[in-house]
Amino acid sequence: MGKAFPWIPNMDDETVSEMLGEIGVKDLKELFKDIPRSLFLKEPPRIGLVTPLSEQEAYIHTVNLLKRNRIPRISLLGGGVWNHYIPAAVKEIVRRGEFYTSYTPYQPELSQGLSQALFEYQSMIAELTGMDVVNASMYDWSTAVAEAVLMSVRVTRRKKILFPLNANPMHLRVLNTYVDPLGIEVECVAYNKLTGQLDLNELEEKMDKDTAAVYVQNPSFFGTIETEVDEISNIVHKHGGLLIVGVEPISLGLFKPPGDYGADIVVGEGQPLGLGLNFGGPLLGIFAVRWDTKLVRQMPGRIFGVTRTKDGKERGFIMVLQTREQHIRREKATSNICTNEALCAIAAAVYLALLGPQGIKELAENIFYKTYYLMRQLGKIEHVESPVFKAPHFKDFVARFNGVPLKYLNKMLLEKGIQGGIILEGQDPLLKQCMLLSVTEVLTKRDLDLVVNSLKEILGEED
């Protein structure tokens, strides 16, 4: 290791050896033993630069690299993060200095504007989901799922979770990362192979006195809508478990909110509400619960509220609950989430305020109709089965393309300026030759027709 650097004072051999001995590790490499050896670099990466560059040279080099990017005009990617239109007002408002430079208002009395904005976010998400209490956001959908599971275990004092196989597989991986060290059992529940919806018979069979909660994603990862949500809710609550529902928020402009069918906890991804793709983030985790003091007290993150002065003349916004480890809760904290996506939550609040209830409904209808248009047009192509699952869909759907490798299909689409969907082959034997396609309001009928005609050409079925 050698001599310590002045800016990293604990990296000399003696100090490192002492630290490793304290935690019972012989070598630094042992700290990374979970990473496959094949992923380690044998030598520093070659980035093509021999000598240091000036600022101007570095700028020119970067611009030239970026020019090599191919950004297709039409994208069919989705499955958790989608391409939506963002009104100009959203970006303009969140870039105001009062919001853009602010962090969490630890002293709400000095940050009334930010506190009010987060309160409004909570209020609108509560109205959208049909729930009573919403926190000031989580990192993203996957961490919200994991935190909801941990919360359910604390509330019920049970250690078994049922997770559907028609939910986002990446969320399951994040959940397992959270719960593996804690002895919490995550058992998967199958989906109906015809409809893509949750298999209620298997759900009933796997429910028992040890089940803390059941997670349901609605719409599912496949875009299917659960039409028997009331039955699912009854099964879960009959056995004393909690119902966690994962939602895509825009769909709630059209479909029944989870609060109306007995959800105890609602989580979801707020990215569709005014947030760009941004090459993968940041995202916005939605987290809400029904009114129950046990649930509210066990919520992770923060909750903002409104109050009045003693004489009732002035109104003020305050942080009413902050159960994180870096506050007074310490080791009794409900979560180690160390920040919240405040700016993203404000963007979502601005977006929802701009659209209003009627705007959200019209947007959901627009996406719904376009989804069905593409599904049906693809279904007319001889070698395409669309949709694979016979159920109501929203935004996402699964299509099967027979007779052509899916990677080749996506490559050919990209050459035509179209980003293909997510290849599902390998996740489930029943999803052979299947791809997840997504449709949002940014795609016009002309765009969808271009997709259909391009696929006909690639598959050799030109009119």
C-alpha positions as CSV (number, residue, x, y, z in Angstrom):
1,M,0.0,0.0,0.0
2,G,2.9,2.3,0.7
3,K,3.0,5.7,2.2
4,A,-0.2,7.4,3.1
5,F,-1.6,10.2,1.0
6,P,-2.3,13.4,2.8
7,W,-5.9,13.4,1.5
8,I,-6.4,9.7,2.4
9,P,-4.7,9.5,5.8
10,N,-5.8,5.9,6.6
11,M,-4.4,4.1,3.6
12,D,-0.9,3.4,4.9
13,D,0.0,-0.3,5.4
14,E,0.0,-0.2,9.1
15,T,-3.4,1.5,9.4
16,V,-5.0,-0.8,6.8
17,S,-3.6,-3.9,8.5
18,E,-5.0,-2.7,11.9
19,M,-8.5,-2.1,10.4
20,L,-8.5,-5.4,8.6
21,G,-7.5,-7.2,11.8
22,E,-10.3,-5.5,13.7
23,I,-13.0,-6.8,11.3
24,G,-11.4,-10.2,10.9
25,V,-10.3,-9.9,7.3
26,K,-6.8,-10.8,6.0
27,D,-6.8,-9.0,2.7
28,L,-8.6,-6.1,1.1
29,K,-9.6,-8.4,-1.7
30,E,-11.8,-10.4,0.8
31,L,-14.1,-7.3,1.0
32,F,-14.9,-7.9,-2.7
33,K,-15.2,-11.7,-2.6
34,D,-18.9,-11.5,-3.7
35,I,-17.9,-10.0,-7.0
36,P,-17.0,-12.7,-9.6
37,R,-13.3,-12.8,-10.4
38,S,-14.1,-12.5,-14.1
39,L,-15.3,-8.9,-13.6
40,F,-12.1,-7.7,-12.2
41,L,-9.7,-5.7,-14.5
42,K,-6.2,-7.1,-14.8
43,E,-4.9,-3.7,-15.7
44,P,-6.2,-0.1,-15.8
45,P,-8.6,0.5,-18.6
46,R,-7.3,2.0,-21.8
47,I,-9.2,5.2,-22.5
48,G,-7.2,6.3,-25.5
49,L,-5.5,9.2,-23.8
50,V,-1.7,9.2,-23.6
51,T,-1.1,12.7,-22.2
52,P,-3.1,15.0,-19.9
53,L,-5.5,17.3,-21.7
54,S,-6.3,21.0,-21.2
55,E,-9.9,21.9,-20.4
56,Q,-10.5,22.9,-24.0
57,E,-9.0,19.7,-25.3
58,A,-11.0,17.6,-22.9
59,Y,-14.2,19.4,-24.0
60,I,-13.5,18.7,-27.7
61,H,-12.6,15.1,-27.0
62,T,-15.8,14.6,-25.0
63,V,-18.0,16.2,-27.6
64,N,-16.5,14.0,-30.3
65,L,-17.2,10.9,-28.2
66,L,-20.8,12.0,-27.6
67,K,-21.3,12.5,-31.4
68,R,-20.9,8.7,-31.7
69,N,-24.1,8.1,-29.7
70,R,-27.1,7.0,-31.7
71,I,-30.3,8.2,-30.2
72,P,-33.3,6.7,-31.9
73,R,-36.4,8.9,-32.3
74,I,-38.8,6.2,-31.5
75,S,-38.3,4.1,-28.4
76,L,-40.3,1.0,-27.3
77,L,-38.4,0.6,-24.1
78,G,-40.2,0.6,-20.7
79,G,-40.6,-2.0,-18.0
80,G,-40.2,0.5,-15.1
81,V,-38.8,3.6,-16.7
82,W,-40.6,5.2,-19.6
83,N,-40.2,8.1,-22.1
84,H,-42.9,10.7,-21.3
85,Y,-43.4,14.3,-22.4
86,I,-42.3,16.8,-19.7
87,P,-44.0,20.2,-19.8
88,A,-41.6,23.1,-20.0
89,A,-43.0,24.6,-16.9
90,V,-41.8,21.6,-14.8
91,K,-38.2,22.1,-15.7
92,E,-38.5,25.9,-15.3
93,I,-40.0,25.7,-11.8
94,V,-37.7,23.0,-10.3
95,R,-34.7,25.0,-11.6
96,R,-35.6,28.0,-9.5
97,G,-32.8,28.7,-7.0
98,E,-35.2,28.2,-4.0
99,F,-35.8,24.6,-5.1
100,Y,-32.7,23.7,-7.1
101,T,-30.1,24.4,-4.4
102,S,-32.2,23.2,-1.4
103,Y,-31.6,20.0,0.5
104,T,-34.0,18.5,3.1
105,P,-35.4,21.3,5.3
106,Y,-34.0,20.3,8.7
107,Q,-35.3,23.6,9.9
108,P,-38.8,23.8,8.2
109,E,-39.5,27.2,9.7
110,L,-36.7,28.6,7.5
111,S,-37.8,26.6,4.4
112,Q,-41.5,27.1,4.2
113,G,-41.6,27.1,0.4
114,L,-39.8,23.8,0.1
115,S,-41.8,22.3,3.0
116,Q,-45.1,23.4,1.3
117,A,-44.0,21.9,-2.0
118,L,-43.3,18.5,-0.4
119,F,-46.6,18.7,1.5
120,E,-48.4,19.3,-1.8
121,Y,-46.6,16.4,-3.4
122,Q,-47.8,14.2,-0.5
123,S,-51.3,15.4,-0.8
124,M,-51.6,14.8,-4.6
125,I,-50.0,11.3,-4.3
126,A,-52.5,10.5,-1.5
127,E,-55.4,11.6,-3.8
128,L,-54.0,9.7,-6.8
129,T,-53.5,6.4,-4.9
130,G,-56.5,6.6,-2.6
131,M,-54.2,6.4,0.5
132,D,-54.2,8.4,3.7
133,V,-50.5,9.1,4.4
134,V,-47.6,9.6,2.0
135,N,-44.0,10.2,2.8
136,A,-41.7,12.8,1.1
137,S,-40.4,10.1,-1.3
138,M,-37.9,7.3,-1.5
139,Y,-35.0,6.6,-3.9
140,D,-37.0,4.6,-6.5
141,W,-39.6,1.9,-6.9
142,S,-37.3,-1.0,-6.0
143,T,-36.1,0.5,-2.7
144,A,-39.7,1.4,-1.9
145,V,-40.7,-2.2,-2.3
146,A,-37.8,-3.3,-0.1
147,E,-38.7,-0.8,2.6
148,A,-42.3,-1.7,2.5
149,V,-41.4,-5.4,3.1
150,L,-39.1,-4.5,6.1
151,M,-41.9,-2.3,7.4
152,S,-44.4,-5.2,7.1
153,V,-42.1,-7.5,9.0
154,R,-41.8,-5.0,11.8
155,V,-45.6,-4.4,12.0
156,T,-46.7,-8.1,11.8
157,R,-43.7,-9.7,13.5
158,R,-43.8,-12.3,10.7
159,K,-40.9,-13.2,8.4
160,K,-42.4,-14.5,5.1
161,I,-43.2,-12.4,2.0
162,L,-45.0,-13.5,-1.1
163,F,-43.7,-11.9,-4.3
164,P,-45.4,-12.4,-7.7
165,L,-43.4,-13.6,-10.7
166,N,-45.3,-11.1,-12.9
167,A,-43.6,-8.2,-11.1
168,N,-40.4,-6.5,-12.1
169,P,-37.6,-9.0,-11.7
170,M,-35.1,-6.2,-10.9
171,H,-37.3,-5.2,-7.9
172,L,-37.0,-8.8,-6.7
173,R,-33.3,-8.7,-6.9
174,V,-33.1,-5.5,-4.9
175,L,-35.5,-6.9,-2.3
176,N,-33.4,-10.0,-1.9
177,T,-30.3,-7.8,-1.4
178,Y,-32.2,-6.1,1.5
179,V,-33.6,-9.2,3.2
180,D,-31.1,-11.9,2.7
181,P,-29.0,-11.0,5.8
182,L,-32.2,-10.7,8.0
183,G,-33.6,-14.2,7.6
184,I,-36.7,-12.9,5.8
185,E,-38.1,-15.5,3.5
186,V,-39.3,-14.3,0.0
187,E,-41.4,-16.9,-1.7
188,C,-42.6,-16.3,-5.3
189,V,-46.1,-16.8,-6.5
190,A,-46.8,-17.9,-10.1
191,Y,-48.9,-16.0,-12.6
192,N,-51.6,-17.4,-14.8
193,K,-49.9,-18.5,-18.1
194,L,-52.9,-17.4,-20.2
195,T,-53.7,-14.0,-18.6
196,G,-50.4,-13.0,-17.0
197,Q,-52.3,-12.2,-13.9
198,L,-51.6,-13.4,-10.4
199,D,-52.5,-17.1,-9.8
200,L,-55.0,-16.8,-7.0
201,N,-55.1,-20.5,-6.3
202,E,-51.3,-20.6,-5.6
203,L,-51.6,-17.4,-3.6
204,E,-54.2,-19.0,-1.4
205,E,-52.1,-22.1,-1.0
206,K,-48.9,-20.2,0.0
207,M,-50.6,-17.9,2.5
208,D,-50.1,-19.0,6.1
209,K,-49.7,-17.6,9.7
210,D,-46.1,-16.7,8.9
211,T,-46.9,-14.5,5.9
212,A,-46.2,-10.8,6.8
213,A,-47.3,-9.4,3.4
214,V,-48.1,-10.0,-0.2
215,Y,-46.7,-7.8,-2.9
216,V,-48.8,-7.2,-6.0
217,Q,-47.7,-5.1,-9.0
218,N,-50.6,-3.5,-10.8
219,P,-50.2,-3.1,-13.8
220,S,-47.8,-6.0,-13.8
221,F,-44.3,-6.0,-15.3
222,F,-46.0,-7.4,-18.4
223,G,-48.5,-4.5,-18.5
224,T,-51.4,-6.7,-17.5
225,I,-54.1,-5.3,-15.2
226,E,-55.2,-7.4,-12.1
227,T,-58.9,-7.7,-12.5
228,E,-59.4,-9.6,-9.3
229,V,-57.8,-7.2,-6.9
230,D,-60.7,-7.4,-4.4
231,E,-60.3,-11.2,-4.2
232,I,-56.5,-10.8,-3.7
233,S,-57.1,-8.3,-0.9
234,N,-59.6,-10.6,0.8
235,I,-57.2,-13.6,0.6
236,V,-54.3,-11.6,2.1
237,H,-56.3,-10.0,4.9
238,K,-58.1,-13.2,5.8
239,H,-54.8,-14.6,6.8
240,G,-53.7,-11.5,8.7
241,G,-51.2,-10.3,6.2
242,L,-50.6,-6.8,4.7
243,L,-51.2,-6.0,1.1
244,I,-48.5,-4.1,-0.6
245,V,-49.4,-2.7,-4.1
246,G,-46.9,-1.4,-6.6
247,V,-48.3,1.1,-9.1
248,E,-47.4,3.0,-12.2
249,P,-49.0,6.3,-11.2
250,I,-50.4,7.5,-14.5
251,S,-52.5,4.3,-14.8
252,L,-54.4,5.6,-11.7
253,G,-56.0,8.2,-13.9
254,L,-57.9,5.4,-15.5
255,F,-58.0,2.4,-13.1
256,K,-59.2,1.8,-9.6
257,P,-56.7,3.2,-7.0
258,P,-55.2,0.7,-4.6
259,G,-56.8,2.4,-1.6
260,D,-60.2,1.4,-2.9
261,Y,-59.4,-2.3,-2.8
262,G,-57.8,-2.4,0.7
263,A,-54.1,-1.8,0.1
264,D,-52.2,-1.3,3.3
265,I,-49.0,0.0,1.6
266,V,-48.7,1.5,-1.8
267,V,-45.3,1.9,-3.6
268,G,-44.4,2.9,-7.1
269,E,-42.2,4.8,-9.5
270,G,-42.7,8.5,-9.8
271,Q,-40.5,8.9,-12.9
272,P,-43.5,9.2,-15.3
273,L,-44.6,12.3,-13.4
274,G,-42.3,14.9,-14.9
275,L,-38.9,13.2,-14.7
276,G,-36.8,12.5,-17.7
277,L,-34.9,9.3,-18.5
278,N,-31.6,11.1,-17.8
279,F,-29.5,8.0,-18.7
280,G,-30.9,6.1,-15.7
281,G,-31.8,8.5,-12.9
282,P,-32.4,9.9,-10.5
283,L,-35.8,8.3,-10.0
284,L,-38.6,8.9,-7.4
285,G,-39.9,6.2,-5.1
286,I,-43.6,6.6,-4.1
287,F,-44.5,5.4,-0.6
288,A,-48.0,5.6,1.0
289,V,-50.0,3.9,3.7
290,R,-53.6,3.7,4.9
291,W,-54.3,5.5,8.2
292,D,-53.1,3.2,11.0
293,T,-50.8,4.5,13.7
294,K,-48.8,1.3,13.6
295,L,-48.2,1.7,9.9
296,V,-47.5,5.5,10.1
297,R,-45.0,5.2,12.9
298,Q,-43.2,2.5,11.0
299,M,-43.0,4.4,7.7
300,P,-39.4,5.1,6.4
301,G,-38.4,8.6,5.4
302,R,-40.1,11.9,6.3
303,I,-43.7,13.2,6.4
304,F,-44.5,16.9,6.1
305,G,-47.6,18.4,7.7
306,V,-49.4,21.7,8.1
307,T,-50.3,23.5,11.4
308,R,-51.3,26.9,12.7
309,T,-50.0,29.2,15.3
310,K,-51.6,29.2,18.8
311,D,-53.8,32.1,18.0
312,G,-54.9,30.4,14.7
313,K,-53.9,33.3,12.5
314,E,-50.8,31.9,10.8
315,R,-50.4,28.7,8.9
316,G,-47.0,26.9,8.8
317,F,-45.5,23.7,7.3
318,I,-43.5,21.4,9.4
319,M,-41.8,18.0,9.4
320,V,-44.0,15.9,11.5
321,L,-42.2,12.6,11.3
322,Q,-38.6,11.8,10.6
323,T,-37.7,8.3,11.7
324,R,-34.3,8.1,10.1
325,E,-31.1,6.9,11.7
326,Q,-29.3,10.3,11.5
327,H,-32.0,12.0,13.6
328,I,-33.0,11.2,17.2
329,R,-34.1,7.7,16.4
330,R,-30.5,6.4,16.0
331,E,-30.5,2.6,16.2
332,K,-34.3,2.5,16.5
333,A,-34.7,4.1,13.0
334,T,-37.2,2.5,10.7
335,S,-34.8,2.9,7.7
336,N,-31.3,3.8,6.8
337,I,-32.5,5.8,3.8
338,C,-30.2,8.8,4.1
339,T,-31.9,11.2,1.8
340,N,-35.1,11.6,-0.2
341,E,-35.6,12.6,-3.8
342,A,-36.9,16.1,-2.8
343,L,-36.3,17.9,-6.1
344,C,-37.8,14.9,-8.0
345,A,-40.8,15.0,-5.7
346,I,-41.3,18.7,-6.4
347,A,-41.1,18.0,-10.1
348,A,-43.8,15.4,-9.7
349,A,-46.0,17.9,-7.7
350,V,-45.6,20.5,-10.4
351,Y,-46.4,18.0,-13.1
352,L,-49.6,16.8,-11.3
353,A,-50.7,20.3,-10.5
354,L,-50.3,21.3,-14.2
355,L,-52.3,18.3,-15.5
356,G,-54.9,18.1,-12.7
357,P,-57.4,15.2,-12.3
358,Q,-58.8,15.6,-15.8
359,G,-55.4,15.9,-17.5
360,I,-54.2,12.7,-15.8
361,K,-57.3,10.9,-16.9
362,E,-56.9,12.1,-20.5
363,L,-53.2,11.2,-20.5
364,A,-54.0,7.7,-19.2
365,E,-56.7,7.3,-21.9
366,N,-54.2,8.4,-24.6
367,I,-51.7,5.9,-23.5
368,F,-54.3,3.1,-23.1
369,Y,-55.7,3.6,-26.7
370,K,-52.2,3.8,-28.3
371,T,-51.1,0.6,-26.4
372,Y,-54.1,-1.3,-27.8
373,Y,-53.6,0.1,-31.3
374,L,-50.0,-1.2,-31.4
375,M,-50.9,-4.5,-29.8
376,R,-53.6,-5.2,-32.4
377,Q,-51.6,-4.0,-35.4
378,L,-48.7,-6.3,-34.4
379,G,-51.2,-9.1,-33.9
380,K,-52.1,-8.9,-37.6
381,I,-48.5,-9.8,-38.6
382,E,-48.3,-13.5,-39.5
383,H,-45.3,-14.4,-37.3
384,V,-46.2,-12.2,-34.4
385,E,-48.3,-13.1,-31.4
386,S,-49.6,-9.9,-29.8
387,P,-50.4,-9.7,-27.0
388,V,-49.2,-12.9,-25.5
389,F,-51.3,-12.5,-22.4
390,K,-55.1,-12.3,-22.7
391,A,-55.9,-9.5,-20.2
392,P,-56.4,-5.8,-20.1
393,H,-53.1,-3.9,-20.6
394,F,-51.7,-0.5,-19.9
395,K,-48.6,1.0,-21.4
396,D,-46.6,-2.3,-21.5
397,F,-47.4,-5.6,-23.3
398,V,-45.6,-8.8,-24.3
399,A,-45.3,-9.8,-27.9
400,R,-43.8,-13.0,-29.4
401,F,-41.8,-12.8,-32.6
402,N,-41.3,-16.2,-34.2
403,G,-38.7,-17.1,-36.7
404,V,-36.1,-14.4,-35.9
405,P,-33.5,-13.9,-33.2
406,L,-34.6,-11.1,-30.9
407,K,-31.2,-9.4,-30.7
408,Y,-31.1,-9.3,-34.5
409,L,-34.6,-7.9,-34.6
410,N,-33.6,-5.1,-32.2
411,K,-30.5,-4.4,-34.2
412,M,-32.5,-4.1,-37.4
413,L,-35.0,-1.8,-35.7
414,L,-32.2,0.4,-34.5
415,E,-31.0,0.9,-38.0
416,K,-34.4,2.2,-38.8
417,G,-34.3,4.7,-35.9
418,I,-36.4,2.6,-33.6
419,Q,-35.3,1.3,-30.2
420,G,-36.8,-2.1,-29.6
421,G,-38.2,-3.5,-26.4
422,I,-36.8,-5.5,-23.5
423,I,-36.0,-9.1,-24.4
424,L,-37.7,-11.4,-21.9
425,E,-36.3,-14.7,-23.3
426,G,-34.4,-16.5,-20.5
427,Q,-36.6,-15.2,-17.6
428,D,-39.2,-17.9,-18.1
429,P,-39.5,-20.8,-20.6
430,L,-42.9,-19.6,-21.5
431,L,-41.4,-16.3,-22.6
432,K,-39.4,-17.8,-25.4
433,Q,-39.1,-15.4,-28.4
434,C,-40.9,-12.7,-26.3
435,M,-40.2,-9.0,-26.0
436,L,-41.7,-6.4,-23.7
437,L,-42.9,-3.3,-25.6
438,S,-44.0,0.0,-24.2
439,V,-46.1,2.8,-25.6
440,T,-46.5,6.3,-24.1
441,E,-48.1,9.6,-25.3
442,V,-45.0,10.7,-27.1
443,L,-45.5,8.2,-29.8
444,T,-47.9,9.3,-32.5
445,K,-50.1,7.0,-34.7
446,R,-47.6,7.7,-37.5
447,D,-44.8,6.5,-35.2
448,L,-46.7,3.3,-34.4
449,D,-47.5,2.6,-38.0
450,L,-43.8,3.0,-38.8
451,V,-42.9,0.4,-36.1
452,V,-45.5,-2.0,-37.6
453,N,-44.3,-1.5,-41.2
454,S,-40.6,-1.8,-40.1
455,L,-41.3,-5.1,-38.4
456,K,-43.2,-6.4,-41.5
457,E,-40.2,-5.5,-43.6
458,I,-37.7,-7.2,-41.2
459,L,-39.9,-10.3,-41.0
460,G,-40.3,-10.4,-44.8
461,E,-44.0,-9.6,-44.7
462,E,-44.2,-6.4,-46.7
463,D,-47.6,-5.5,-48.1
